[in-house]
Amino acid sequence: MADQSTRHALPFIAAGQAQKEITHNEALDRIDTLLHLSVLSLSLSAPPAGPVPGNAWIVGPTPTGTWSGHAGEIASFGEGGWRFALPVPGCLAWVVDLGVFAVRNDDAWVSDAWPAHALRIGDANLLAPALPAIGDVSGGSMIDVEARAAILAILNVLRYMGLIAG
């Protein structure tokens, strides 16, 4: 039997292990960090001065000090000091200083795009990739200025929302 879980490397208690509470508490501490993950920042490469127990950060790309060798990992501070967790692809974290979610892909954290293909409510996609462009209304023998202005306004809103290409 393995000595840790596959996804998040949570330590297992071995048969006949002394001081089982240490292994169990380490697993609970990792779960506490990873469950509904919230980090203060994803841009720090050095540990902050005076961290508060329970806070977490995503280690920046060029870590120094205690964080050396942990780029992109989740650093949490607790009573025992710093702990690091290696995120799996698809891990989602609320980034407090940016006010956005970041998602872990295969090799980096991405915070500039929501990891979804569409916003769906019931059977309807409300926001999705833009459909092909629709040309502006023009020409014709009868000119209805108000109708054209209304149609153009609708098209501009659909373009602005990304529902059709510009």
Steps between C-alpha positions, in 0.01 A plus 500: 500500500620852419598732781311799357194583292533528124356848431613721787769287669306480827691276739347163589528344845708185477397181677658492844627858467594679820382859550219466246373843596797666323415340166128559547550865596729558199227364271237721665726804465537439124126447462441825691726683253369342180125483569332811354843647434547870563842664470605854580711538183658309214782744428725480807831319454621553858316412820316798648616652827283397796265252331182415687428130564235376259596733215622361168674627187581363157879520479622727218724395210838576660473395865760593757567423865280236659296487180797401278418208273123538543401717199127470424431300815256599772685626808299501821617622837408325821625438851772268367622755243469480122333210322484455124244322286548421134179598315347262248372620160150640542564628854305824546605772745346832599780762482417769757727782377376468140136425584489219242521123479817337369505151356798267481564359154772243428790731587380841621228700675268698270306792646392691190230263376220306663546126439168450323376475143163657569262626766205264484168536682256218438524408132623840385857620452487863612866581438709293264759542226401767249288401202598619150477872428172651382529793264345836578169578333523726196343573161151424384241720335312585821705663769375452853753690708353399837489128416857502370622689805329248732641200311847657500476562875406134557789381283744725687386364837536140375851582373594672827386197699701271273194315375578576136829597337569866428 
